[in-house]
Amino acid sequence: MTLPQKIAAANEEALSRLTAARPVWVDVCPAIDVLPGMTRATILHAGPPIAWQDMCGPQKMGVVQAVLHEGLASTEDEAQQLIMQGQITVAPCHDYGAVGGMAGITSASSPMAVVHDPVRNSYGYSQLFQGPASGLLNRDEYNREARKRWRWLETVLGPVLGVAIRSMAPIPVKPMIARALEMGDECHNRNSAGSTVILNALALALYDTCTDRAMLQEVLEYLKVNEQFSLCLSMAAGKAMADSIKNIPYSTVVSAMCRNGVNFGIKVSGLGEQWFTAPANRIEGLYFSSEWSDADAVPDIGDSSIMETIGVGGFAQAAAPVLQQFVNGSFARAASTVQNMQLITVGQMMEFKIPTMDFIGAPVGIDIRKVVQHDITPVIDTAIAHRKGGVIGAGQTQAPAGCFTAALRAFGQAYQAG
């Protein structure tokens, strides 16, 4: 076989694995109990690897607060010393089989949604979201509120959900995503339909397994108002699906895509665990208050671009025309975005249909060759983070071209013999 034939066969295998995946939600457990290699002195973050001192503000602050939260230090100065001395392991969520929204801060006690794909026996894990923000507070207030929410996730939401999920048959995630697309989500920025589907699936099990009615009411209230909750499950499923295509020789399909507020990073199936990075772009979007502007925002951040890696989010943007209000766009612009994403992918995920475009399957399987050939980079639907912490807006951005050109050069060097 020629090199192009080998690449085509490898990419067809990657597409087959993505479409054949059947991820199911099976548990909620503390990170220390489920993440391979996780320790009490490990703090995970979103995006590709980055030294703590080089992190953007909210991520750097989050690592320090996680060290304090886990009882590894008693003051911020002490926490910073432990980090700088290397006594705290700071690493990407992706390197531990997990994904984290926004800053992605995950520590040993963080409750994780556990999703398993029995087809390839792959797992994906995602932190549970804190819930809707109550507004941007000053630094100390923000940190106190964040740690209060972390504690509630660990002591109430995580355990209650875990008991309920274990009492049920595993919940298939792909059909949930498919139904949400039919109901007006694109399953990255807009998740209200998916979260309603999940709440309906959980309600009876929660009622049957949670005998503390006050605690049950807290959990139901959280699920009612947190319209982004289903994204936790979608991200974990996306990680399980994307990990199933890792290490396919000759494949040019992207197996991971993420951001840390400083750099954007990708991995490519045929190049294993090597990261390729470029500076993260700013986000085009709408701020939730007139008091905020681009000067308050950090560049693109979070592991939630795993959704675009499996063909939804920006790749299914036309399924959620309402999101165009964040970018002063139109349905025609959203449809054009989907068409552009078709040009840089290897196929369609027919389970993920886009109703507003005659039910075509969402484009899936980002091919680094096509990205470079067409000079079109993936569109990412995302939220906007404040440089001091908190979500202040939403919109879209594009992946930087540099990481794809670097990956293609490395691919050529690795496989130049054919």
VOPAGU-2260 file (C-alpha; in pm, 1 decimal, decimal comma):
REM VOPAGU-2260
SITE   aa  ch    i         X         Y         Z
SITE  MET   A    0       0,0       0,0       0,0
SITE  THR   A    1     110,2     355,1     -70,3
SITE  LEU   A    2     131,4     609,9     209,3
SITE  PRO   A    3    -195,9     782,8     106,3
SITE  GLN   A    4    -368,9     444,1     104,1
SITE  LYS   A    5    -236,7     363,2     450,6
SITE  ILE   A    6    -355,4     698,4     580,8
SITE  ALA   A    7    -699,2     651,4     424,0
SITE  ALA   A    8    -735,4     305,6     579,1
SITE  ALA   A    9    -620,4     430,5     919,2
SITE  ASN   A   10    -860,6     723,9     910,6
SITE  GLU   A   11   -1145,6     495,8     809,7
SITE  GLU   A   12   -1062,6     284,9    1115,9
SITE  ALA   A   13   -1070,4     595,9    1335,2
SITE  LEU   A   14   -1409,4     696,9    1193,7
SITE  SER   A   15   -1539,6     343,3    1245,4
SITE  ARG   A   16   -1435,0     348,3    1610,9
SITE  LEU   A   17   -1598,7     686,4    1672,5
SITE  THR   A   18   -1926,2     582,2    1512,8
SITE  ALA   A   19   -1927,6     238,0    1678,7
SITE  ALA   A   20   -1871,7     376,6    2029,0
SITE  ARG   A   21   -2150,8     320,3    2281,9
SITE  PRO   A   22   -2052,7     522,2    2591,4
SITE  VAL   A   23   -2270,7     482,0    2901,0
SITE  TRP   A   24   -2279,5     670,7    3230,9
SITE  VAL   A   25   -2199,7     417,4    3502,4
SITE  ASP   A   26   -2097,6     603,4    3820,7
SITE  VAL   A   27   -1991,9     915,6    4007,4
SITE  CYS   A   28   -1679,8     869,1    4220,4
SITE  PRO   A   29   -1399,6    1078,6    4373,6
SITE  ALA   A   30   -1109,6    1132,5    4135,6
SITE  ILE   A   31    -867,3     952,6    4368,9
SITE  ASP   A   32   -1077,5     635,2    4334,9
SITE  VAL   A   33   -1106,5     623,6    3956,1
SITE  LEU   A   34    -838,4     822,4    3773,2
SITE  PRO   A   35    -536,3     606,7    3685,5
SITE  GLY   A   36    -228,6     744,1    3860,6
SITE  MET   A   37    -418,6    1004,4    4064,1
SITE  THR   A   38    -266,9    1090,6    4404,0
SITE  ARG   A   39    -358,4    1315,8    4695,1
SITE  ALA   A   40     -85,3    1555,3    4585,1
SITE  THR   A   41    -199,3    1576,3    4220,4
SITE  ILE   A   42    -391,6    1872,8    4080,9
SITE  LEU   A   43    -520,4    1850,9    3725,3
SITE  HIS   A   44    -602,5    2137,3    3487,9
SITE  ALA   A   45    -764,2    2186,9    3148,8
SITE  GLY   A   46    -564,0    2213,0    2830,1
SITE  PRO   A   47    -218,0    2099,3    2722,0
SITE  PRO   A   48      74,9    2092,3    2968,4
SITE  ILE   A   49     181,6    2424,7    3116,1
SITE  ALA   A   50     399,2    2524,7    3410,4
SITE  TRP   A   51     202,9    2668,4    3703,1
SITE  GLN   A   52     385,9    3001,8    3686,1
SITE  ASP   A   53     290,4    3037,2    3317,6
SITE  MET   A   54     -82,0    2971,4    3367,0
SITE  CYS   A   55    -353,0    3230,3    3313,6
SITE  GLY   A   56    -498,6    3391,3    3624,2
SITE  PRO   A   57    -805,3    3173,4    3694,3
SITE  GLN   A   58    -616,6    2848,1    3634,3
SITE  LYS   A   59    -317,6    2948,3    3844,2
SITE  MET   A   60    -546,3    3061,3    4125,1
SITE  GLY   A   61    -749,8    2742,1    4093,8
SITE  VAL   A   62    -446,5    2518,6    4144,8
SITE  VAL   A   63    -356,4    2706,8    4464,2
SITE  GLN   A   64    -712,8    2685,3    4594,3
SITE  ALA   A   65    -723,2    2311,0    4520,3
SITE  VAL   A   66    -405,2    2258,8    4723,5
SITE  LEU   A   67    -569,9    2442,7    5014,1
SITE  HIS   A   68    -897,4    2257,7    4966,1
SITE  GLU   A   69    -725,4    1919,6    4987,1
SITE  GLY   A   70    -552,0    2021,3    5310,9
SITE  LEU   A   71    -205,4    2002,0    5156,9
SITE  ALA   A   72    -123,2    2356,0    5274,2
SITE  SER   A   73    -275,1    2604,5    5517,6
SITE  THR   A   74    -192,8    2932,0    5338,3
SITE  GLU   A   75    -162,9    3047,1    4979,2
SITE  ASP   A   76     206,4    3119,8    5024,5
SITE  GLU   A   77     265,1    2768,4    5154,8
SITE  ALA   A   78      65,9    2621,3    4865,0
SITE  GLN   A   79     270,3    2818,2    4613,3
SITE  GLN   A   80     595,0    2700,4    4770,8
SITE  LEU   A   81     483,9    2336,4    4749,4
SITE  ILE   A   82     391,4    2383,8    4383,9
SITE  MET   A   83     718,6    2557,5    4293,5
SITE  GLN   A   84     920,8    2292,3    4478,7
SITE  GLY   A   85     754,6    2017,0    4277,9
SITE  GLN   A   86     586,5    1858,0    4578,8
SITE  ILE   A   87     251,4    1901,6    4404,8
SITE  THR   A   88     205,3    1732,0    4067,8
SITE  VAL   A   89      31,8    1973,3    3828,5
SITE  ALA   A   90     -76,8    1804,5    3505,1
SITE  PRO   A   91    -340,7    1810,7    3228,1
SITE  CYS   A   92    -670,9    1633,2    3289,2
SITE  HIS   A   93    -625,2    1464,3    2950,5
SITE  ASP   A   94    -311,8    1284,9    3069,0
SITE  TYR   A   95    -522,6    1112,7    3337,2
SITE  GLY   A   96    -812,1    1008,8    3113,7
SITE  ALA   A   97   -1023,4    1304,4    3224,6
SITE  VAL   A   98   -1157,9    1633,9    3095,4
SITE  GLY   A   99   -1239,5    1952,4    3285,3
SITE  GLY   A  100   -1455,2    2248,8    3191,4
SITE  MET   A  101   -1304,8    2600,3    3187,4
SITE  ALA   A  102    -996,9    2600,2    3418,7
SITE  GLY   A  103   -1059,7    2227,8    3469,2
SITE  ILE   A  104    -921,9    2219,2    3823,5
SITE  THR   A  105    -956,6    1862,9    3950,8
SITE  SER   A  106    -816,6    1731,6    4278,2
SITE  ALA   A  107    -826,8    1400,3    4460,0
SITE  SER   A  108   -1165,8    1453,1    4622,6
SITE  SER   A  109   -1338,4    1594,9    4311,7
SITE  PRO   A  110   -1646,1    1386,6    4219,9
SITE  MET   A  111   -1616,4    1259,5    3863,3
SITE  ALA   A  112   -1880,8    1143,7    3619,0
SITE  VAL   A  113   -1759,5     802,7    3500,3
SITE  VAL   A  114   -1847,0     700,6    3144,8
SITE  HIS   A  115   -1752,2     363,7    2995,2
SITE  ASP   A  116   -1749,9     257,5    2631,9
SITE  PRO   A  117   -1772,5    -124,8    2636,9
SITE  VAL   A  118   -1702,4    -145,4    2262,7
SITE  ARG   A  119   -1334,7     -49,3    2308,7
SITE  ASN   A  120   -1332,1     -78,6    2690,2
SITE  SER   A  121   -1235,0     287,4    2715,3
SITE  TYR   A  122   -1327,4     525,9    2996,8
SITE  GLY   A  123   -1379,6     898,4    3019,2
SITE  TYR   A  124   -1412,2    1111,2    3331,8
SITE  SER   A  125   -1535,3    1464,1    3386,8
SITE  GLN   A  126   -1560,2    1686,5    3690,9
SITE  LEU   A  127   -1908,0    1796,1    3798,7
SITE  PHE   A  128   -1978,9    2163,8    3737,7
SITE  GLN   A  129   -2013,8    2397,0    4031,6
SITE  GLY   A  130   -2338,7    2532,9    3893,7
SITE  PRO   A  131   -2452,6    2873,0    3771,0
SITE  ALA   A  132   -2232,1    3156,0    3891,5
SITE  SER   A  133   -2391,5    3413,2    4119,9
SITE  GLY   A  134   -2190,3    3697,7    3968,0
SITE  LEU   A  135   -1826,0    3796,8    3976,0
SITE  LEU   A  136   -1710,2    3859,9    4333,9
SITE  ASN   A  137   -1383,4    4001,1    4458,4
SITE  ARG   A  138   -1093,4    3758,2    4468,7
SITE  ASP   A  139   -1129,6    3640,0    4828,3
SITE  GLU   A  140   -1508,3    3612,1    4805,2
SITE  TYR   A  141   -1479,6    3423,0    4478,8
SITE  ASN   A  142   -1236,0    3171,2    4626,7
SITE  ARG   A  143   -1445,7    3119,2    4939,1
SITE  GLU   A  144   -1758,5    3066,5    4731,3
SITE  ALA   A  145   -1578,5    2829,4    4492,6
SITE  ARG   A  146   -1443,4    2613,8    4775,4
SITE  LYS   A  147   -1786,4    2609,8    4941,5
SITE  ARG   A  148   -1932,6    2475,0    4616,8
SITE  TRP   A  149   -1651,9    2221,6    4582,0
SITE  ARG   A  150   -1734,3    2089,8    4929,3
SITE  TRP   A  151   -2103,1    2061,7    4841,4
SITE  LEU   A  152   -2020,2    1870,3    4524,8
SITE  GLU   A  153   -1806,6    1628,0    4726,4
SITE  THR   A  154   -2039,2    1578,3    5022,6
SITE  VAL   A  155   -2384,0    1605,7    4865,4
SITE  LEU   A  156   -2415,0    1599,5    4486,6
SITE  GLY   A  157   -2144,3    1343,8    4409,1
SITE  PRO   A  158   -2251,3    1081,0    4665,7
SITE  VAL   A  159   -2623,8    1123,8    4592,5
SITE  LEU   A  160   -2573,5    1092,1    4216,8
SITE  GLY   A  161   -2336,5     797,9    4261,6
SITE  VAL   A  162   -2590,2     597,1    4462,6
SITE  ALA   A  163   -2867,0     676,0    4213,3
SITE  ILE   A  164   -2660,3     586,5    3906,8
SITE  ARG   A  165   -2541,8     258,8    4057,4
SITE  SER   A  166   -2905,1     162,7    4123,1
SITE  MET   A  167   -2993,3     199,6    3755,1
SITE  ALA   A  168   -2900,9      41,6    3428,1
SITE  PRO   A  169   -2615,9     242,1    3271,4
SITE  ILE   A  170   -2741,8     553,2    3091,1
SITE  PRO   A  171   -2645,5     566,3    2718,6
SITE  VAL   A  172   -2494,3     907,3    2643,1
SITE  LYS   A  173   -2492,4     911,5    2262,4
SITE  PRO   A  174   -2873,2     886,7    2238,4
SITE  MET   A  175   -2895,8    1170,8    2492,2
SITE  ILE   A  176   -2671,9    1386,1    2271,3
SITE  ALA   A  177   -2872,5    1287,5    1961,8
SITE  ARG   A  178   -3202,0    1378,8    2125,9
SITE  ALA   A  179   -3062,3    1709,1    2254,0
SITE  LEU   A  180   -2954,9    1801,0    1899,4
SITE  GLU   A  181   -3312,5    1738,2    1785,5
SITE  MET   A  182   -3436,0    1968,0    2065,1
SITE  GLY   A  183   -3217,6    2268,5    1981,5
SITE  ASP   A  184   -2885,9    2205,5    2159,7
SITE  GLU   A  185   -2551,7    2185,4    1984,3
SITE  CYS   A  186   -2419,6    2014,4    2299,6
SITE  HIS   A  187   -2138,0    2251,1    2389,4
SITE  ASN   A  188   -2259,3    2604,3    2457,1
SITE  ARG   A  189   -2626,9    2512,3    2470,6
SITE  ASN   A  190   -2718,8    2211,1    2686,8
SITE  SER   A  191   -3060,8    2295,4    2827,6
SITE  ALA   A  192   -3236,6    2018,9    2634,6
SITE  GLY   A  193   -2973,8    1758,2    2721,4
SITE  SER   A  194   -2987,3    1851,5    3088,0
SITE  THR   A  195   -3366,3    1812,4    3084,8
SITE  VAL   A  196   -3328,7    1466,9    2931,0
SITE  ILE   A  197   -3080,0    1370,2    3203,4
SITE  LEU   A  198   -3300,9    1507,3    3481,9
SITE  ASN   A  199   -3592,8    1301,4    3351,0
SITE  ALA   A  200   -3374,4     990,0    3345,3
SITE  LEU   A  201   -3251,5    1046,4    3701,5
SITE  ALA   A  202   -3561,5    1169,3    3882,9
SITE  LEU   A  203   -3712,9     838,7    3995,5
SITE  ALA   A  204   -3380,3     683,4    4089,7
SITE  LEU   A  205   -3293,3     989,7    4297,3
SITE  TYR   A  206   -3630,8     972,9    4470,3
SITE  ASP   A  207   -3588,5     601,7    4544,0
SITE  THR   A  208   -3229,3     615,4    4669,9
SITE  CYS   A  209   -3201,5     948,1    4854,1
SITE  THR   A  210   -3394,3     918,8    5179,5
SITE  ASP   A  211   -3274,8    1256,3    5310,1
SITE  ARG   A  212   -3545,5    1475,2    5155,6
SITE  ALA   A  213   -3366,4    1801,9    5229,2
SITE  MET   A  214   -3059,1    1671,3    5049,6
SITE  LEU   A  215   -3274,1    1542,9    4764,6
SITE  GLN   A  216   -3430,8    1885,3    4726,3
SITE  GLU   A  217   -3084,2    2045,6    4703,9
SITE  VAL   A  218   -2979,5    1802,5    4431,8
SITE  LEU   A  219   -3300,0    1846,1    4231,5
SITE  GLU   A  220   -3270,7    2223,7    4259,1
SITE  TYR   A  221   -2913,6    2204,1    4128,6
SITE  LEU   A  222   -3019,6    1986,4    3834,8
SITE  LYS   A  223   -3314,7    2213,4    3763,5
SITE  VAL   A  224   -3117,8    2538,7    3738,9
SITE  ASN   A  225   -2785,6    2409,4    3604,6
SITE  GLU   A  226   -2857,7    2396,3    3233,4
SITE  GLN   A  227   -2498,2    2298,0    3157,8
SITE  PHE   A  228   -2504,4    1977,4    3362,9
SITE  SER   A  229   -2540,2    1739,7    3068,0
SITE  LEU   A  230   -2214,0    1877,2    2928,5
SITE  CYS   A  231   -2031,0    1692,7    3208,2
SITE  LEU   A  232   -2159,5    1361,9    3072,6
SITE  SER   A  233   -2111,4    1458,8    2709,5
SITE  MET   A  234   -1750,0    1555,8    2779,2
SITE  ALA   A  235   -1678,2    1231,0    2963,5
SITE  ALA   A  236   -1835,6    1036,9    2677,2
SITE  GLY   A  237   -1637,0    1242,8    2429,0
SITE  LYS   A  238   -1315,7    1157,3    2611,4
SITE  ALA   A  239   -1399,0     785,2    2609,5
SITE  MET   A  240   -1479,6     802,3    2238,9
SITE  ALA   A  241   -1173,3    1007,3    2143,9
SITE  ASP   A  242    -940,6     785,7    2346,2
SITE  SER   A  243   -1063,2     487,1    2146,3
SITE  ILE   A  244    -886,9     626,4    1837,5
SITE  LYS   A  245    -551,1     691,4    2000,7
SITE  ASN   A  246    -240,3     530,0    1853,9
SITE  ILE   A  247    -375,8     411,8    1519,0
SITE  PRO   A  248     -63,9     400,8    1298,8
SITE  TYR   A  249     -85,3     633,7     996,4
SITE  SER   A  250    -403,0     806,8    1115,8
SITE  THR   A  251    -410,7    1186,3    1075,7
SITE  VAL   A  252    -729,4    1224,5    1283,3
SITE  VAL   A  253    -720,8    1447,3    1592,0
SITE  SER   A  254    -763,9    1246,3    1914,2
SITE  ALA   A  255    -761,4    1536,8    2162,4
SITE  MET   A  256    -822,0    1910,4    2141,4
SITE  CYS   A  257    -811,4    2146,9    2439,9
SITE  ARG   A  258    -707,0    2487,7    2575,8
SITE  ASN   A  259    -560,8    2630,8    2897,0
SITE  GLY   A  260    -618,3    3004,7    2852,8
SITE  VAL   A  261    -266,1    3045,8    2716,3
SITE  ASN   A  262    -216,0    2769,1    2459,1
SITE  PHE   A  263    -436,7    2552,7    2240,2
SITE  GLY   A  264    -324,2    2190,2    2212,2
SITE  ILE   A  265    -402,6    1884,4    2001,4
SITE  LYS   A  266    -298,7    1522,1    1984,2
SITE  VAL   A  267    -312,9    1316,7    1664,8
SITE  SER   A  268    -403,0     947,8    1655,8
SITE  GLY   A  269     -99,3     833,6    1456,8
SITE  LEU   A  270     140,0    1040,1    1671,5
SITE  GLY   A  271      38,6     898,5    2009,4
SITE  GLU   A  272      72,4    1114,5    2318,1
SITE  GLN   A  273     268,2    1403,6    2165,5
SITE  TRP   A  274     115,7    1749,1    2216,5
SITE  PHE   A  275     120,0    2017,3    1947,3
SITE  THR   A  276      43,8    2366,7    2070,2
SITE  ALA   A  277      -3,9    2724,2    1955,9
SITE  PRO   A  278    -124,8    3038,4    2134,5
SITE  ALA   A  279    -497,0    3024,4    2215,6
SITE  ASN   A  280    -718,9    3272,3    2033,5
SITE  ARG   A  281    -954,7    3527,0    2184,6
SITE  ILE   A  282   -1326,6    3450,3    2180,7
SITE  GLU   A  283   -1578,0    3632,6    1965,6
SITE  GLY   A  284   -1889,4    3659,7    2175,6
SITE  LEU   A  285   -2137,0    3837,7    2394,8
SITE  TYR   A  286   -2062,9    3944,1    2751,6
SITE  PHE   A  287   -2333,2    3890,4    3011,4
SITE  SER   A  288   -2286,8    4245,0    3146,6
SITE  SER   A  289   -2187,4    4576,0    2991,8
SITE  GLU   A  290   -1923,1    4614,5    3262,5
SITE  TRP   A  291   -1706,8    4347,4    3095,9
SITE  SER   A  292   -1499,8    4365,3    2779,9
SITE  ASP   A  293   -1217,4    4184,2    2603,1
SITE  ALA   A  294    -978,2    4339,7    2853,7
SITE  ASP   A  295   -1139,5    4131,7    3130,1
SITE  ALA   A  296   -1131,5    3799,3    2944,3
SITE  VAL   A  297    -870,2    3529,1    2912,3
SITE  PRO   A  298    -815,8    3360,6    2574,4
SITE  ASP   A  299    -988,2    3032,0    2490,9
SITE  ILE   A  300    -985,0    2791,2    2789,5
SITE  GLY   A  301   -1113,6    2446,5    2884,7
SITE  ASP   A  302   -1129,9    2081,9    2779,4
SITE  SER   A  303   -1486,3    2118,3    2651,4
SITE  SER   A  304   -1357,3    2129,1    2293,3
SITE  ILE   A  305   -1362,4    1750,4    2325,8
SITE  MET   A  306   -1717,7    1804,1    2197,0
SITE  GLU   A  307   -1593,2    1939,8    1864,8
SITE  THR   A  308   -1345,9    1649,5    1854,6
SITE  ILE   A  309   -1642,5    1408,6    1837,0
SITE  GLY   A  310   -1848,8    1619,6    1595,0
SITE  VAL   A  311   -2083,7    1841,1    1796,0
SITE  GLY   A  312   -2055,7    2194,0    1938,4
SITE  GLY   A  313   -1925,9    2418,1    1661,2
SITE  PHE   A  314   -1943,5    2126,2    1416,7
SITE  ALA   A  315   -2321,4    2103,4    1470,0
SITE  GLN   A  316   -2375,5    2474,7    1525,0
SITE  ALA   A  317   -2677,6    2491,6    1296,6
SITE  ALA   A  318   -2869,3    2264,3    1535,0
SITE  ALA   A  319   -2883,6    2557,1    1780,7
SITE  PRO   A  320   -2949,3    2873,8    1576,3
SITE  VAL   A  321   -3024,6    3065,4    1898,0
SITE  LEU   A  322   -2651,0    3069,2    1973,7
SITE  GLN   A  323   -2593,4    3304,9    1683,2
SITE  GLN   A  324   -2712,4    3588,7    1906,7
SITE  PHE   A  325   -2377,8    3564,3    2087,2
SITE  VAL   A  326   -2181,2    3640,8    1770,5
SITE  ASN   A  327   -2421,8    3871,6    1585,1
SITE  GLY   A  328   -2464,2    3591,8    1335,8
SITE  SER   A  329   -2741,7    3419,4    1145,8
SITE  PHE   A  330   -2861,9    3073,3    1058,3
SITE  ALA   A  331   -2687,9    3106,1     722,8
SITE  ARG   A  332   -2360,3    3167,9     907,0
SITE  ALA   A  333   -2417,3    2864,3    1129,2
SITE  ALA   A  334   -2494,3    2643,6     828,9
SITE  SER   A  335   -2185,1    2774,2     651,8
SITE  THR   A  336   -1977,6    2684,3     957,2
SITE  VAL   A  337   -2104,6    2325,3     945,8
SITE  GLN   A  338   -2025,0    2307,9     574,3
SITE  ASN   A  339   -1670,9    2429,5     640,5
SITE  MET   A  340   -1627,0    2167,2     910,3
SITE  GLN   A  341   -1730,2    1903,6     654,8
SITE  LEU   A  342   -1427,3    2004,8     450,1
SITE  ILE   A  343   -1181,9    1920,3     731,3
SITE  THR   A  344   -1331,1    1593,6     856,9
SITE  VAL   A  345   -1323,8    1234,0     738,7
SITE  GLY   A  346   -1694,7    1152,6     767,2
SITE  GLN   A  347   -2028,4    1200,1     941,7
SITE  MET   A  348   -2167,4    1084,2    1274,0
SITE  MET   A  349   -2508,9     975,7    1149,9
SITE  GLU   A  350   -2636,8     933,9    1506,4
SITE  PHE   A  351   -2581,4    1307,5    1558,1
SITE  LYS   A  352   -2824,4    1453,4    1305,3
SITE  ILE   A  353   -2865,5    1825,6    1241,7
SITE  PRO   A  354   -3242,7    1871,9    1190,9
SITE  THR   A  355   -3215,2    2222,5    1043,8
SITE  MET   A  356   -2987,7    2094,8     764,5
SITE  ASP   A  357   -3212,2    1814,8     637,5
SITE  PHE   A  358   -3089,2    1581,1     914,2
SITE  ILE   A  359   -2736,5    1541,9     783,0
SITE  GLY   A  360   -2493,4    1372,0    1016,4
SITE  ALA   A  361   -2257,3    1597,0    1207,6
SITE  PRO   A  362   -1908,9    1616,2    1052,8
SITE  VAL   A  363   -1660,1    1418,8    1261,8
SITE  GLY   A  364   -1296,0    1313,3    1258,6
SITE  ILE   A  365   -1077,1    1623,0    1220,4
SITE  ASP   A  366    -804,2    1548,5     966,0
SITE  ILE   A  367    -490,5    1759,9    1012,1
SITE  ARG   A  368    -411,1    1728,8     640,2
SITE  LYS   A  369    -745,7    1880,3     542,2
SITE  VAL   A  370    -713,1    2158,4     798,9
SITE  VAL   A  371    -384,0    2263,9     642,7
SITE  GLN   A  372    -495,6    2201,5     284,1
SITE  HIS   A  373    -811,4    2413,0     313,2
SITE  ASP   A  374    -668,2    2662,9     560,8
SITE  ILE   A  375    -978,1    2608,7     775,2
SITE  THR   A  376    -939,5    2541,6    1146,4
SITE  PRO   A  377   -1201,8    2390,5    1378,1
SITE  VAL   A  378   -1469,1    2626,6    1510,8
SITE  ILE   A  379   -1516,9    2598,5    1886,6
SITE  ASP   A  380   -1833,7    2704,7    2068,0
SITE  THR   A  381   -1732,3    2811,6    2416,2
SITE  ALA   A  382   -1781,4    3029,3    2723,3
SITE  ILE   A  383   -1569,1    3329,8    2816,9
SITE  ALA   A  384   -1377,5    3329,6    3145,5
SITE  HIS   A  385   -1283,1    3638,8    3345,1
SITE  ARG   A  386    -912,2    3679,8    3414,8
SITE  LYS   A  387    -994,1    3678,1    3788,7
SITE  GLY   A  388   -1229,3    3379,9    3766,9
SITE  GLY   A  389   -1590,9    3320,9    3672,2
SITE  VAL   A  390   -1783,8    3295,7    3344,6
SITE  ILE   A  391   -1869,8    3632,7    3192,1
SITE  GLY   A  392   -1989,8    3551,9    2841,6
SITE  ALA   A  393   -2023,0    3303,2    2558,0
SITE  GLY   A  394   -1943,8    3282,7    2190,0
SITE  GLN   A  395   -1712,8    3104,0    1949,9
SITE  THR   A  396   -1351,9    3095,9    1843,2
SITE  GLN   A  397   -1128,5    2905,1    1605,3
SITE  ALA   A  398    -840,5    2676,9    1679,3
SITE  PRO   A  399    -503,7    2830,3    1585,7
SITE  ALA   A  400    -348,6    2693,6    1266,4
SITE  GLY   A  401      -3,2    2655,7    1419,1
SITE  CYS   A  402     -70,8    2336,2    1611,4
SITE  PHE   A  403    -207,0    2165,1    1298,9
SITE  THR   A  404      84,5    2263,7    1075,6
SITE  ALA   A  405     329,4    2149,6    1345,0
SITE  ALA   A  406     147,9    1818,8    1377,1
SITE  LEU   A  407     147,7    1766,2    1000,8
SITE  ARG   A  408     523,0    1830,2     983,4
SITE  ALA   A  409     581,3    1581,3    1265,7
SITE  PHE   A  410     355,6    1329,5    1092,6
SITE  GLY   A  411     556,2    1364,2     773,0
SITE  GLN   A  412     879,7    1306,7     960,2
SITE  ALA   A  413     739,8    1004,0    1144,0
SITE  TYR   A  414     595,5     836,7     834,8
SITE  GLN   A  415     813,5     965,7     553,8
SITE  ALA   A  416     933,1     614,6     471,6
SITE  GLY   A  417     576,6     513,8     403,0
